[in-house]
Amino acid sequence: MISYTELGHIRKLLETEEWGAILIDKRAPVTRRLFIQRDDKRYCLHYMRSGKTKPHPHKYNVRVRILAGRYKHHLYLGGNKLYSEHMTQGSGYEINDPLLFHQVEIEPQAYCWSLMINDYDFDYPHPDCISTAGNDLQPIEPQEKAWLMKEFRKLL
């Protein structure tokens, strides 16, 4: 889980202008991401609207906390669904195994503001990992980035 100490650290990072900002619009749900790298961690702040990802693994240990809104989270292992859970403000989860796949499902007209911390790369990531790198994603316009930063400051 994400500790209150880490949340305080991220609040301080939001005082800087060093955050990158991209629009992830090549797959559902459309996501606005702010991100910053510090030491061995990558902090990502997501604003997502309705949509459903495909089940996918990550190449690194991931911890997520829902800051506002909601989504349904599905977890899979070997193609079998382990569980589904409604995630709401304050809830969270961790993906700590390269063989775990997960799926995010945001209902129509719904939204979610979340924090994702990528802690460390797995030694043997799953070959089906998806990445935003090399996908010709566009930066978020400065005015929208400023709005996102302001909203995340309120939530953290």
C-alpha positions as CSV (number, residue, x, y, z in Angstrom):
1,M,0.0,0.0,0.0
2,I,1.0,3.6,-0.3
3,S,1.9,5.2,3.0
4,Y,0.9,8.6,4.3
5,T,4.6,9.5,4.3
6,E,4.7,8.8,0.6
7,L,1.6,10.9,0.0
8,G,3.2,13.8,1.8
9,H,6.3,13.3,-0.4
10,I,4.2,13.5,-3.5
11,R,2.4,16.6,-2.2
12,K,5.8,18.3,-2.0
13,L,6.8,17.1,-5.5
14,L,3.6,18.7,-6.8
15,E,5.0,22.1,-5.8
16,T,7.6,21.7,-8.6
17,E,7.1,22.2,-12.3
18,E,9.2,19.1,-13.2
19,W,6.2,16.9,-13.9
20,G,5.8,15.5,-17.4
21,A,2.3,15.4,-18.8
22,I,1.0,13.1,-21.6
23,L,-2.4,12.2,-23.1
24,I,-2.8,8.4,-23.4
25,D,-5.4,8.1,-26.1
26,K,-4.3,5.1,-28.1
27,R,-6.3,2.7,-25.9
28,A,-9.2,2.9,-23.5
29,P,-9.8,4.5,-21.1
30,V,-8.4,7.8,-22.3
31,T,-6.0,8.9,-19.6
32,R,-4.3,12.1,-18.7
33,R,-1.0,11.3,-16.9
34,L,1.3,13.5,-14.9
35,F,4.6,11.7,-14.1
36,I,7.9,12.3,-12.4
37,Q,11.0,10.1,-11.7
38,R,12.7,10.2,-8.4
39,D,15.5,7.8,-7.5
40,D,14.2,4.3,-8.2
41,K,10.5,5.3,-8.3
42,R,8.2,6.7,-10.9
43,Y,5.2,8.5,-9.7
44,C,2.2,8.7,-12.0
45,L,-1.0,10.7,-11.4
46,H,-3.9,9.6,-13.6
47,Y,-7.2,11.2,-14.5
48,M,-9.3,8.7,-16.4
49,R,-12.8,8.8,-17.8
50,S,-15.1,5.9,-18.8
51,G,-13.6,2.9,-20.6
52,K,-12.0,-0.5,-20.0
53,T,-8.4,-1.7,-20.4
54,K,-7.5,-5.1,-21.8
55,P,-6.1,-7.4,-19.1
56,H,-2.3,-6.7,-19.0
57,P,0.8,-7.2,-16.9
58,H,3.3,-4.6,-15.8
59,K,7.1,-4.8,-16.0
60,Y,7.5,-3.4,-12.6
61,N,6.0,-3.6,-9.1
62,V,3.0,-1.3,-9.0
63,R,1.1,0.3,-6.1
64,V,-2.1,2.2,-6.7
65,R,-4.3,4.4,-4.6
66,I,-7.6,5.8,-5.7
67,L,-7.8,9.5,-4.8
68,A,-11.3,10.2,-6.1
69,G,-13.9,8.5,-8.2
70,R,-14.1,4.8,-8.8
71,Y,-13.5,1.8,-11.0
72,K,-13.8,-1.9,-11.0
73,H,-10.5,-3.7,-10.8
74,H,-10.0,-7.3,-12.1
75,L,-7.0,-9.4,-11.3
76,Y,-6.0,-12.5,-13.4
77,L,-3.3,-15.2,-13.1
78,G,-2.7,-17.6,-16.0
79,G,-5.8,-16.4,-17.8
80,N,-8.1,-17.1,-14.8
81,K,-9.8,-14.3,-13.0
82,L,-8.8,-14.3,-9.3
83,Y,-11.2,-11.6,-8.2
84,S,-13.0,-8.4,-9.1
85,E,-13.3,-5.5,-6.7
86,H,-14.9,-2.0,-6.7
87,M,-12.2,0.5,-6.0
88,T,-13.2,3.8,-4.5
89,Q,-11.6,6.8,-2.8
90,G,-8.9,5.7,-0.4
91,S,-8.7,2.1,-1.6
92,G,-5.7,0.6,-3.3
93,Y,-3.9,-2.5,-4.5
94,E,-0.4,-3.8,-5.4
95,I,0.7,-5.8,-8.4
96,N,3.8,-7.5,-7.1
97,D,4.3,-10.4,-9.5
98,P,5.2,-10.3,-13.2
99,L,2.6,-13.0,-13.9
100,L,-0.4,-11.0,-12.6
101,F,-2.5,-9.3,-15.1
102,H,-5.0,-6.7,-14.2
103,Q,-7.8,-4.8,-15.9
104,V,-9.4,-1.4,-15.0
105,E,-13.1,-0.9,-15.9
106,I,-14.6,2.6,-15.5
107,E,-18.3,2.8,-16.0
108,P,-19.9,5.1,-18.6
109,Q,-20.0,8.7,-17.4
110,A,-17.7,7.8,-14.4
111,Y,-14.1,9.0,-13.7
112,C,-11.2,8.2,-11.5
113,W,-8.2,10.2,-10.1
114,S,-5.4,7.9,-9.0
115,L,-1.8,7.7,-7.9
116,M,0.4,4.9,-9.2
117,I,3.9,4.3,-7.9
118,N,6.2,2.1,-10.0
119,D,8.8,0.8,-7.5
120,Y,11.2,-1.4,-9.3
121,D,11.4,-3.5,-12.5
122,F,10.8,-7.2,-12.2
123,D,13.7,-9.4,-13.0
124,Y,11.7,-11.4,-15.5
125,P,8.8,-9.3,-16.9
126,H,6.0,-10.9,-18.8
127,P,6.5,-10.6,-22.6
128,D,3.0,-9.1,-22.9
129,C,3.7,-6.0,-21.0
130,I,2.3,-2.8,-22.5
131,S,4.1,0.5,-22.5
132,T,3.5,4.1,-23.4
133,A,7.0,4.5,-24.7
134,G,7.2,4.7,-28.5
135,N,3.5,5.2,-29.0
136,D,3.7,8.7,-30.4
137,L,1.7,10.1,-27.4
138,Q,1.1,13.9,-27.3
139,P,2.0,16.1,-24.4
140,I,-0.9,17.7,-22.5
141,E,-1.4,21.4,-23.2
142,P,0.1,23.7,-20.6
143,Q,-3.3,25.0,-19.5
144,E,-4.7,21.5,-19.0
145,K,-1.5,20.4,-17.2
146,A,-1.9,23.4,-14.8
147,W,-5.5,22.4,-14.1
148,L,-4.5,18.8,-13.4
149,M,-1.7,19.9,-11.1
150,K,-4.2,22.1,-9.2
151,E,-6.8,19.3,-8.9
152,F,-4.2,16.7,-7.7
153,R,-2.9,19.2,-5.1
154,K,-6.5,19.3,-3.7
155,L,-6.7,15.5,-3.7
156,L,-3.4,14.9,-2.0
